[in-house]
Amino acid sequence: MDVEEYARRGLAEGRNESALIESLADHIVRMKGCNPSYASAFAQAVIEEAKNSGGLSGDLFEFEPAGVCMGEFGVGSRGKGDFFAHRQIARIIGKTSASVGVDEMDDAGAVKAGGQYIVCTVDGMHSRLSDFPFLAGFHVTRATLRDAYVMGAKPVMLFSDIHVADDGDVAKIFDYTAGITTVGEAMNVPLVTGSTLRIGGDMVLGNRLTGCVGAVGVAEHLTARKSTRPGDVLLMTEGAGGGTIATAAIYSGFPEVVEQTINLNFLFACESLMKHPVFSRIHAMTDVTNGGLRGDAFEMAETAGCRIVIDETEIGSLVQPQVKEMLEKLRIDYLGVSLDSLLVVAPKDVAAEIIRAIGSAGVTMKQIGHVEAGKSEAVLRRDGRDHDFSPRFRESAYTPVKKVADTEARDFEEMKNGVVRASEAAIRKKERVLANLKKTAL
């Protein structure tokens, strides 16, 4: 519970201050089980801070509202809304000197230094794994290492950020770190630095855990999505999923499936591939995560300016059997959910060699599509016919709560207008503050 938000809303509604303090104190007692007098003093202090910090104006205290909430726009839900929001973030950042920048929508960025490429990436832990810190740490670490590998980089270090709400047990930090270092030690990539904080400081009650893990790697041959070319083929490895599949299993009554996600097959496959001479012939790589194959194929087509054709024939056989059975029982579209498979884009004449190199790590890979010149789009070939393969508004609803959340949606075009307006306001603010800083420097 965010007590500051509760106070701000109450004040905005014009509620009687004494009644608001009493109500907030009651919530604090229920959440923390503390002494009522302490809760009352705490509530009074929260409301005092909310009053002192409210109504401030100017660039440093205000922002242009989009009038659109994160959840209703699907930010973080790996669908059309999320992709659109990320493209606005890229606009705010602008064109930079990076060799691979955020405008190219890869999961990692790269800059050239000392004759090599330095690759950096960061992933947030799955929000629904808060009560399972080891799983959260394990899967987010594997995810960030995947993002470094698919850029063609050898990871050399990890960093982490952990936030636990005020009432969370300190042991969550330790279990989360154990999950991170299990993957790090297995892949000989050290965790070298990080930050540990409370979510919202004193203002957020409960035991929610959130955080991220990042990786830095070094590369000589980049395999960014923009290098995808007409005539290439798409090769995909088998996958058992990661944080998303583990979450689906836990919250839908299939806990036995979680163990299938605890593997390092993707990372070992990348290690084998990068040591093989054929690696230099690969044009692009990605992991099947962002909204599943639907989302990744769409992003690749957009970035590379090509038409991507996905053939459904072989894809089902690449989903781990227990995972596929669970998804089918829950009626979850496996094409729209993160499978954590490796997707390689390369010339057709080296496809067999790439499959053999991946196979040497004990991982199965098959050809699942090809790239054509033409409109920037992704299509699904099923029974000889091409079907639309655009990402949905959100990724496949993979928990009971997500299935309910998917039943309500505002007009997407209306929401986009508000999001664009807010992003443009942020760009103008950046320009104003930069101009002032440059004046001060002079």
C-alpha positions as CSV (number, residue, x, y, z in Angstrom):
1,M,0.0,0.0,0.0
2,D,1.3,3.4,-1.0
3,V,0.4,5.7,2.0
4,E,1.6,8.8,0.3
5,E,-0.8,8.2,-2.7
6,Y,-3.6,7.5,-0.2
7,A,-2.9,10.8,1.5
8,R,-2.7,12.8,-1.7
9,R,-5.9,11.4,-3.1
10,G,-7.7,12.1,0.2
11,L,-6.5,15.7,0.2
12,A,-7.4,16.2,-3.5
13,E,-10.9,14.9,-2.7
14,G,-11.3,17.5,0.0
15,R,-11.7,15.0,2.8
16,N,-11.7,16.2,6.4
17,E,-8.0,16.1,7.6
18,S,-8.8,14.5,11.0
19,A,-10.9,11.8,9.3
20,L,-8.2,11.2,6.7
21,I,-5.6,10.7,9.5
22,E,-7.8,8.3,11.3
23,S,-8.6,6.3,8.2
24,L,-4.9,6.1,7.1
25,A,-3.8,5.2,10.6
26,D,-6.3,2.3,10.6
27,H,-4.8,1.0,7.3
28,I,-1.3,1.3,8.7
29,V,-2.3,-0.8,11.8
30,R,-3.8,-3.4,9.6
31,M,-0.8,-3.6,7.3
32,K,2.0,-3.4,9.9
33,G,0.3,-4.6,13.1
34,C,1.8,-1.7,15.0
35,N,0.7,0.4,18.0
36,P,-2.3,2.6,17.1
37,S,-0.6,5.7,18.6
38,Y,2.5,5.1,16.3
39,A,0.2,4.6,13.3
40,S,-1.7,7.9,14.1
41,A,1.6,9.9,14.4
42,F,2.9,8.3,11.2
43,A,-0.3,9.1,9.3
44,Q,-0.2,12.7,10.5
45,A,3.4,13.0,9.3
46,V,2.5,11.5,5.9
47,I,-0.3,14.0,5.4
48,E,1.9,16.9,6.5
49,E,4.5,15.9,3.9
50,A,1.8,15.4,1.2
51,K,0.6,19.0,1.9
52,N,4.1,20.5,1.9
53,S,5.0,18.9,-1.4
54,G,1.7,19.4,-3.2
55,G,1.0,22.3,-5.6
56,L,4.6,22.9,-6.6
57,S,5.1,24.4,-10.1
58,G,7.8,24.6,-12.7
59,D,9.9,22.2,-14.8
60,L,11.5,20.6,-11.8
61,F,8.2,19.8,-10.1
62,E,5.6,19.2,-12.8
63,F,5.2,17.0,-15.8
64,E,2.7,16.9,-18.7
65,P,0.2,14.1,-17.9
66,A,-0.7,11.7,-20.7
67,G,-4.1,11.0,-19.1
68,V,-3.3,7.3,-19.7
69,C,-2.3,4.8,-16.9
70,M,0.6,2.4,-17.3
71,G,-1.7,-0.7,-17.0
72,E,-4.4,0.5,-19.4
73,F,-1.8,1.3,-22.0
74,G,-0.2,-2.1,-21.5
75,V,3.3,-0.7,-20.6
76,G,5.4,-3.7,-19.5
77,S,2.9,-6.1,-21.0
78,R,4.9,-6.6,-24.2
79,G,2.2,-5.8,-26.7
80,K,1.3,-2.9,-29.0
81,G,1.0,-0.3,-26.2
82,D,4.3,-1.3,-24.7
83,F,6.2,-1.2,-28.0
84,F,4.6,2.2,-28.8
85,A,5.7,3.6,-25.4
86,H,9.2,2.4,-25.9
87,R,9.4,4.1,-29.2
88,Q,8.5,7.4,-27.4
89,I,11.3,6.8,-25.0
90,A,13.6,6.4,-27.9
91,R,12.4,9.8,-29.3
92,I,13.2,11.4,-25.9
93,I,16.7,10.0,-25.9
94,G,17.2,10.9,-29.5
95,K,20.0,9.9,-31.9
96,T,23.2,9.3,-30.1
97,S,26.8,8.2,-31.0
98,A,26.0,4.6,-29.9
99,S,26.8,1.9,-32.4
100,V,23.4,0.3,-31.5
101,G,21.1,2.7,-29.9
102,V,17.6,2.5,-28.3
103,D,16.0,3.7,-31.5
104,E,16.8,0.3,-33.0
105,M,14.7,-1.5,-30.4
106,D,17.3,-4.2,-29.5
107,D,17.4,-5.5,-26.0
108,A,21.0,-4.2,-25.6
109,G,22.9,-1.2,-26.7
110,A,26.5,-1.0,-27.9
111,V,29.2,1.6,-28.2
112,K,32.7,1.3,-29.8
113,A,35.7,1.7,-27.5
114,G,39.3,0.5,-27.9
115,G,38.6,-1.3,-31.1
116,Q,35.8,-3.4,-29.6
117,Y,32.1,-3.0,-28.9
118,I,31.0,-2.6,-25.3
119,V,27.5,-4.0,-24.9
120,C,25.3,-3.1,-22.0
121,T,21.8,-4.3,-21.1
122,V,19.5,-4.4,-18.1
123,D,16.3,-6.5,-17.3
124,G,13.7,-6.0,-14.7
125,M,12.7,-9.1,-12.6
126,H,9.3,-10.5,-13.2
127,S,7.0,-8.5,-11.0
128,R,4.9,-11.5,-9.9
129,L,7.9,-13.4,-8.6
130,S,8.1,-11.1,-5.6
131,D,7.3,-13.9,-3.2
132,F,9.8,-16.2,-4.8
133,P,13.1,-14.2,-4.7
134,F,15.4,-17.0,-5.8
135,L,13.3,-17.6,-9.0
136,A,13.2,-13.8,-9.6
137,G,17.0,-13.5,-9.3
138,F,17.7,-16.6,-11.4
139,H,15.4,-15.7,-14.3
140,V,16.2,-12.0,-14.5
141,T,20.0,-12.8,-14.6
142,R,19.5,-15.4,-17.3
143,A,17.4,-12.9,-19.2
144,T,20.0,-10.1,-19.1
145,L,22.8,-12.5,-20.1
146,R,20.7,-13.6,-23.0
147,D,20.3,-10.0,-24.1
148,A,24.1,-9.6,-24.1
149,Y,24.7,-12.8,-26.0
150,V,22.2,-12.1,-28.7
151,M,24.1,-8.8,-29.5
152,G,27.1,-11.0,-30.1
153,A,28.8,-10.1,-26.8
154,K,30.7,-12.2,-24.3
155,P,29.3,-11.1,-20.9
156,V,32.1,-10.0,-18.5
157,M,30.2,-8.6,-15.5
158,L,26.8,-8.3,-13.8
159,F,25.2,-5.5,-11.7
160,S,22.0,-5.6,-9.7
161,D,19.4,-3.3,-8.1
162,I,17.1,-4.6,-5.4
163,H,14.1,-2.8,-3.8
164,V,12.1,-4.3,-1.1
165,A,9.0,-2.6,0.5
166,D,9.2,-1.5,4.1
167,D,7.7,-4.7,5.7
168,G,9.6,-7.1,3.5
169,D,11.9,-9.6,5.2
170,V,15.6,-8.8,4.8
171,A,16.1,-12.4,3.7
172,K,14.5,-11.6,0.4
173,I,17.6,-9.6,-0.6
174,F,19.8,-12.7,0.2
175,D,17.6,-15.2,-1.7
176,Y,17.4,-12.9,-4.7
177,T,21.1,-12.5,-4.7
178,A,21.6,-16.2,-4.5
179,G,19.5,-16.6,-7.6
180,I,21.6,-14.0,-9.5
181,T,24.9,-15.6,-8.5
182,T,23.8,-19.1,-9.3
183,V,23.5,-18.1,-12.9
184,G,26.6,-15.8,-12.7
185,E,28.9,-18.5,-11.3
186,A,27.6,-21.2,-13.7
187,M,28.5,-18.9,-16.6
188,N,31.7,-17.5,-14.9
189,V,30.3,-13.9,-15.0
190,P,30.8,-12.1,-11.7
191,L,28.3,-9.9,-9.9
192,V,30.4,-6.8,-9.2
193,T,28.1,-4.0,-7.9
194,G,24.6,-3.1,-7.1
195,S,22.2,-1.1,-5.0
196,T,19.8,-2.1,-2.2
197,L,16.9,0.2,-1.3
198,R,13.3,0.1,0.0
199,I,10.4,0.7,-2.4
200,G,9.2,4.2,-1.7
201,G,11.2,4.4,1.5
202,D,8.8,4.8,4.4
203,M,5.8,5.4,2.1
204,V,5.1,1.9,0.7
205,L,3.8,-0.7,3.1
206,G,3.9,-4.5,2.4
207,N,6.6,-6.9,1.4
208,R,6.8,-6.4,-2.4
209,L,10.2,-7.0,-4.0
210,T,11.3,-5.6,-7.3
211,G,14.6,-5.0,-9.0
212,C,16.8,-5.5,-12.0
213,V,20.0,-7.1,-13.1
214,G,22.2,-5.7,-15.9
215,A,25.1,-7.1,-17.8
216,V,28.1,-5.7,-19.6
217,G,29.8,-7.6,-22.4
218,V,32.4,-7.2,-25.1
219,A,31.9,-8.0,-28.8
220,E,33.8,-7.9,-32.1
221,H,30.9,-8.9,-34.3
222,L,27.5,-7.3,-33.5
223,T,24.3,-9.3,-34.3
224,A,21.8,-6.5,-34.0
225,R,18.3,-6.7,-35.5
226,K,18.9,-4.0,-38.1
227,S,21.3,-6.4,-39.9
228,T,18.4,-8.7,-40.9
229,R,18.3,-9.0,-44.7
230,P,16.0,-10.3,-47.4
231,G,17.0,-13.9,-48.3
232,D,17.9,-14.7,-44.7
233,V,16.3,-17.6,-42.8
234,L,15.1,-17.7,-39.2
235,L,16.3,-20.5,-36.9
236,M,14.9,-21.1,-33.5
237,T,16.0,-23.2,-30.6
238,E,13.8,-25.2,-28.2
239,G,12.6,-23.3,-25.2
240,A,11.0,-23.9,-21.8
241,G,10.4,-20.3,-20.8
242,G,11.7,-18.3,-17.9
243,G,10.1,-15.9,-15.5
244,T,6.8,-15.6,-17.5
245,I,6.3,-19.4,-17.7
246,A,7.3,-19.8,-14.1
247,T,4.7,-17.2,-13.1
248,A,2.0,-18.8,-15.3
249,A,2.8,-22.2,-13.6
250,I,2.8,-20.9,-10.1
251,Y,-0.4,-18.8,-10.3
252,S,-2.4,-21.2,-12.4
253,G,-1.8,-24.3,-10.3
254,F,1.1,-26.0,-12.2
255,P,4.1,-25.6,-9.8
256,E,5.7,-28.8,-11.1
257,V,6.3,-27.0,-14.4
258,V,8.6,-24.4,-12.8
259,E,11.5,-26.8,-12.6
260,Q,11.5,-27.1,-16.4
261,T,12.5,-23.4,-16.6
262,I,15.6,-23.9,-14.5
263,N,18.2,-24.4,-17.1
264,L,21.0,-22.6,-18.9
265,N,20.5,-24.1,-22.4
266,F,20.2,-20.8,-24.1
267,L,23.4,-19.5,-22.6
268,F,25.4,-22.7,-23.4
269,A,24.0,-22.6,-26.9
270,C,25.3,-19.1,-27.4
271,E,28.7,-20.0,-26.0
272,S,29.0,-22.8,-28.5
273,L,27.8,-20.7,-31.4
274,M,30.2,-17.8,-30.6
275,K,33.2,-20.2,-30.5
276,H,32.3,-21.6,-34.0
277,P,33.7,-20.0,-37.2
278,V,30.1,-19.8,-38.6
279,F,29.3,-17.1,-36.0
280,S,30.8,-14.4,-38.2
281,R,28.2,-15.2,-40.9
282,I,25.2,-14.6,-38.6
283,H,23.4,-11.3,-39.3
284,A,21.1,-11.0,-36.2
285,M,20.0,-12.7,-33.1
286,T,17.3,-12.2,-30.5
287,D,15.6,-14.1,-27.7
288,V,11.9,-15.0,-28.0
289,T,10.6,-12.9,-25.1
290,N,9.0,-9.6,-25.8
291,G,5.4,-10.6,-26.4
292,G,6.6,-14.0,-27.7
293,L,7.4,-14.7,-31.3
294,R,4.6,-12.3,-32.3
295,G,6.3,-9.4,-30.7
296,D,9.9,-10.2,-31.7
297,A,9.1,-10.9,-35.3
298,F,7.2,-7.6,-35.4
299,E,10.0,-5.6,-33.9
300,M,12.6,-7.2,-36.2
301,A,10.5,-6.4,-39.3
302,E,10.1,-2.8,-38.1
303,T,13.7,-2.3,-37.3
304,A,15.2,-4.0,-40.4
305,G,12.5,-2.8,-42.9
306,C,11.7,-6.3,-44.1
307,R,8.9,-8.7,-44.4
308,I,9.3,-11.7,-42.0
309,V,7.4,-14.9,-42.8
310,I,7.0,-17.3,-39.9
311,D,6.1,-20.9,-40.7
312,E,4.1,-22.5,-37.9
313,T,4.9,-26.1,-38.9
314,E,7.9,-26.6,-36.7
315,I,7.4,-24.1,-33.9
316,G,5.2,-26.2,-31.6
317,S,7.8,-29.0,-31.5
318,L,10.3,-26.5,-30.1
319,V,8.2,-25.8,-26.9
320,Q,9.2,-28.0,-24.0
321,P,6.4,-30.7,-23.8
322,Q,5.3,-30.0,-20.2
323,V,5.3,-26.3,-20.8
324,K,3.3,-26.8,-24.0
325,E,0.8,-29.0,-22.3
326,M,0.3,-26.5,-19.6
327,L,-0.2,-23.6,-22.1
328,E,-2.7,-25.7,-24.0
329,K,-4.7,-26.5,-20.9
330,L,-4.8,-22.9,-19.9
331,R,-5.6,-21.8,-23.4
332,I,-2.6,-19.5,-23.6
333,D,-1.3,-18.7,-27.1
334,Y,2.3,-20.0,-27.1
335,L,3.1,-17.7,-30.0
336,G,2.4,-14.6,-27.9
337,V,4.2,-15.5,-24.7
338,S,7.9,-15.6,-23.8
339,L,9.5,-18.9,-24.6
340,D,13.1,-17.8,-24.0
341,S,14.2,-19.5,-27.2
342,L,17.2,-18.2,-29.3
343,L,16.2,-16.8,-32.7
344,V,19.0,-16.6,-35.2
345,V,18.8,-14.7,-38.6
346,A,21.4,-15.8,-41.1
347,P,22.0,-16.6,-44.8
348,K,20.4,-19.8,-45.9
349,D,23.7,-21.4,-46.9
350,V,25.0,-21.5,-43.3
351,A,21.7,-22.6,-41.7
352,A,22.7,-26.3,-41.4
353,E,26.1,-25.4,-39.9
354,I,24.5,-23.1,-37.3
355,I,22.1,-25.9,-36.3
356,R,25.0,-28.3,-35.9
357,A,26.9,-25.8,-33.8
358,I,23.9,-25.3,-31.5
359,G,23.4,-29.0,-31.4
360,S,26.9,-29.5,-30.0
361,A,25.6,-27.9,-26.8
362,G,22.8,-30.4,-26.7
363,V,20.1,-27.9,-27.8
364,T,17.7,-28.5,-30.7
365,M,17.2,-25.9,-33.4
366,K,15.0,-25.7,-36.5
367,Q,14.3,-23.4,-39.3
368,I,11.0,-21.6,-38.6
369,G,10.8,-18.8,-41.2
370,H,12.5,-16.5,-43.7
371,V,12.9,-12.9,-44.6
372,E,11.6,-11.2,-47.8
373,A,11.9,-7.7,-49.3
374,G,8.7,-5.7,-49.0
375,K,6.5,-4.1,-46.5
376,S,7.8,-4.0,-42.9
377,E,5.5,-6.6,-41.4
378,A,5.5,-10.1,-39.9
379,V,3.1,-12.8,-41.2
380,L,2.3,-16.3,-40.0
381,R,2.2,-19.0,-42.6
382,R,-0.3,-21.7,-41.6
383,D,-1.6,-24.4,-44.0
384,G,0.0,-22.6,-46.9
385,R,-1.7,-19.3,-46.3
386,D,-0.3,-16.1,-44.8
387,H,-2.1,-14.6,-41.7
388,D,-1.5,-11.4,-39.8
389,F,1.1,-11.9,-37.1
390,S,1.0,-8.5,-35.4
391,P,1.4,-8.3,-31.7
392,R,-1.7,-8.0,-29.7
393,F,-2.5,-5.2,-27.3
394,R,-0.8,-7.2,-24.5
395,E,1.1,-10.4,-24.6
396,S,-1.0,-13.6,-24.1
397,A,-2.8,-13.4,-20.8
398,Y,-0.9,-16.0,-18.8
399,T,-2.4,-15.7,-15.2
400,P,-6.0,-15.5,-14.0
401,V,-5.6,-11.8,-13.1
402,K,-4.2,-11.0,-16.6
403,K,-7.2,-12.7,-18.2
404,V,-9.5,-10.3,-16.3
405,A,-7.4,-7.3,-17.0
406,D,-7.6,-8.1,-20.7
407,T,-11.4,-7.7,-20.7
408,E,-11.3,-3.9,-20.4
409,A,-9.5,-1.5,-22.8
410,R,-9.8,2.1,-23.8
411,D,-9.6,3.3,-27.4
412,F,-6.0,2.7,-28.4
413,E,-5.7,5.6,-30.8
414,E,-7.1,8.0,-28.2
415,M,-4.6,6.8,-25.7
416,K,-1.7,7.1,-28.2
417,N,-2.5,10.8,-28.7
418,G,-2.1,11.4,-25.0
419,V,1.1,9.4,-24.8
420,V,2.7,11.3,-27.8
421,R,1.6,14.6,-26.3
422,A,3.3,13.7,-23.0
423,S,6.5,12.5,-24.7
424,E,6.8,15.7,-26.7
425,A,6.4,17.7,-23.5
426,A,9.2,15.7,-22.0
427,I,11.4,16.5,-25.0
428,R,10.7,20.2,-24.7
429,K,11.5,20.1,-21.0
430,K,14.8,18.4,-21.7
431,E,15.7,21.0,-24.2
432,R,14.8,23.9,-21.8
433,V,16.9,22.4,-19.0
434,L,19.8,21.7,-21.3
435,A,19.8,25.2,-22.6
436,N,19.9,26.6,-19.0
437,L,22.7,24.3,-18.1
438,K,24.7,25.4,-21.1
439,K,24.2,29.0,-20.1
440,T,25.4,28.3,-16.6
441,A,28.5,26.5,-18.0
442,L,29.4,29.7,-19.9
